Amino acid sequence: MIEAAKGFRRLKAHKRLPSLRAALLAHQAECALGAGLDPVREAA
């Protein structure tokens, strides 16, 4: 593991990951709620 760790890079925006996660969860919830509202959209 120590040898492999030498090849790892730190994610530059790691402090912003919680806001990314929140945005993705909000988008997922929006898509889940809107999925059954438009049957024509599902057919396309």
Biotite code that builds the C-alpha atoms (Angstrom):
import biotite.structure as struc

atoms = struc.array([
    struc.Atom([0.000, 0.000, 0.000], chain_id="A", res_id=1, res_name="MET", atom_name="CA", element="C"),
    struc.Atom([2.833, 2.410, 0.747], chain_id="A", res_id=2, res_name="ILE", atom_name="CA", element="C"),
    struc.Atom([4.260, 1.904, -2.718], chain_id="A", res_id=3, res_name="GLU", atom_name="CA", element="C"),
    struc.Atom([0.844, 2.439, -4.320], chain_id="A", res_id=4, res_name="ALA", atom_name="CA", element="C"),
    struc.Atom([0.249, 5.592, -2.261], chain_id="A", res_id=5, res_name="ALA", atom_name="CA", element="C"),
    struc.Atom([3.149, 7.269, -4.037], chain_id="A", res_id=6, res_name="LYS", atom_name="CA", element="C"),
    struc.Atom([1.112, 7.231, -7.248], chain_id="A", res_id=7, res_name="GLY", atom_name="CA", element="C"),
    struc.Atom([-2.035, 8.723, -5.712], chain_id="A", res_id=8, res_name="PHE", atom_name="CA", element="C"),
    struc.Atom([-2.861, 12.359, -6.275], chain_id="A", res_id=9, res_name="ARG", atom_name="CA", element="C"),
    struc.Atom([-4.868, 14.627, -4.023], chain_id="A", res_id=10, res_name="ARG", atom_name="CA", element="C"),
    struc.Atom([-8.112, 15.805, -5.506], chain_id="A", res_id=11, res_name="LEU", atom_name="CA", element="C"),
    struc.Atom([-7.758, 19.572, -5.781], chain_id="A", res_id=12, res_name="LYS", atom_name="CA", element="C"),
    struc.Atom([-11.411, 20.318, -5.043], chain_id="A", res_id=13, res_name="ALA", atom_name="CA", element="C"),
    struc.Atom([-11.833, 17.764, -2.253], chain_id="A", res_id=14, res_name="HIS", atom_name="CA", element="C"),
    struc.Atom([-13.341, 20.399, 0.048], chain_id="A", res_id=15, res_name="LYS", atom_name="CA", element="C"),
    struc.Atom([-16.191, 20.923, -2.413], chain_id="A", res_id=16, res_name="ARG", atom_name="CA", element="C"),
    struc.Atom([-17.207, 17.251, -2.576], chain_id="A", res_id=17, res_name="LEU", atom_name="CA", element="C"),
    struc.Atom([-20.023, 17.623, 0.002], chain_id="A", res_id=18, res_name="PRO", atom_name="CA", element="C"),
    struc.Atom([-21.680, 20.339, -2.101], chain_id="A", res_id=19, res_name="SER", atom_name="CA", element="C"),
    struc.Atom([-21.295, 18.177, -5.210], chain_id="A", res_id=20, res_name="LEU", atom_name="CA", element="C"),
    struc.Atom([-22.917, 15.269, -3.399], chain_id="A", res_id=21, res_name="ARG", atom_name="CA", element="C"),
    struc.Atom([-25.812, 17.475, -2.266], chain_id="A", res_id=22, res_name="ALA", atom_name="CA", element="C"),
    struc.Atom([-26.334, 18.761, -5.807], chain_id="A", res_id=23, res_name="ALA", atom_name="CA", element="C"),
    struc.Atom([-26.316, 15.227, -7.217], chain_id="A", res_id=24, res_name="LEU", atom_name="CA", element="C"),
    struc.Atom([-28.815, 14.025, -4.617], chain_id="A", res_id=25, res_name="LEU", atom_name="CA", element="C"),
    struc.Atom([-31.088, 16.997, -5.351], chain_id="A", res_id=26, res_name="ALA", atom_name="CA", element="C"),
    struc.Atom([-30.893, 16.278, -9.088], chain_id="A", res_id=27, res_name="HIS", atom_name="CA", element="C"),
    struc.Atom([-31.626, 12.609, -8.494], chain_id="A", res_id=28, res_name="GLN", atom_name="CA", element="C"),
    struc.Atom([-34.658, 13.463, -6.357], chain_id="A", res_id=29, res_name="ALA", atom_name="CA", element="C"),
    struc.Atom([-35.925, 15.906, -8.986], chain_id="A", res_id=30, res_name="GLU", atom_name="CA", element="C"),
    struc.Atom([-35.596, 13.289, -11.711], chain_id="A", res_id=31, res_name="CYS", atom_name="CA", element="C"),
    struc.Atom([-37.308, 10.638, -9.596], chain_id="A", res_id=32, res_name="ALA", atom_name="CA", element="C"),
    struc.Atom([-40.252, 12.920, -8.861], chain_id="A", res_id=33, res_name="LEU", atom_name="CA", element="C"),
    struc.Atom([-40.643, 14.046, -12.456], chain_id="A", res_id=34, res_name="GLY", atom_name="CA", element="C"),
    struc.Atom([-40.326, 10.593, -14.007], chain_id="A", res_id=35, res_name="ALA", atom_name="CA", element="C"),
    struc.Atom([-44.002, 9.627, -13.673], chain_id="A", res_id=36, res_name="GLY", atom_name="CA", element="C"),
    struc.Atom([-45.490, 12.986, -14.630], chain_id="A", res_id=37, res_name="LEU", atom_name="CA", element="C"),
    struc.Atom([-44.986, 12.972, -18.393], chain_id="A", res_id=38, res_name="ASP", atom_name="CA", element="C"),
    struc.Atom([-45.777, 9.626, -20.121], chain_id="A", res_id=39, res_name="PRO", atom_name="CA", element="C"),
    struc.Atom([-44.996, 11.064, -23.580], chain_id="A", res_id=40, res_name="VAL", atom_name="CA", element="C"),
    struc.Atom([-41.515, 11.946, -22.420], chain_id="A", res_id=41, res_name="ARG", atom_name="CA", element="C"),
    struc.Atom([-40.905, 8.335, -21.327], chain_id="A", res_id=42, res_name="GLU", atom_name="CA", element="C"),
    struc.Atom([-41.991, 7.019, -24.732], chain_id="A", res_id=43, res_name="ALA", atom_name="CA", element="C"),
    struc.Atom([-39.555, 9.276, -26.533], chain_id="A", res_id=44, res_name="ALA", atom_name="CA", element="C"),
])
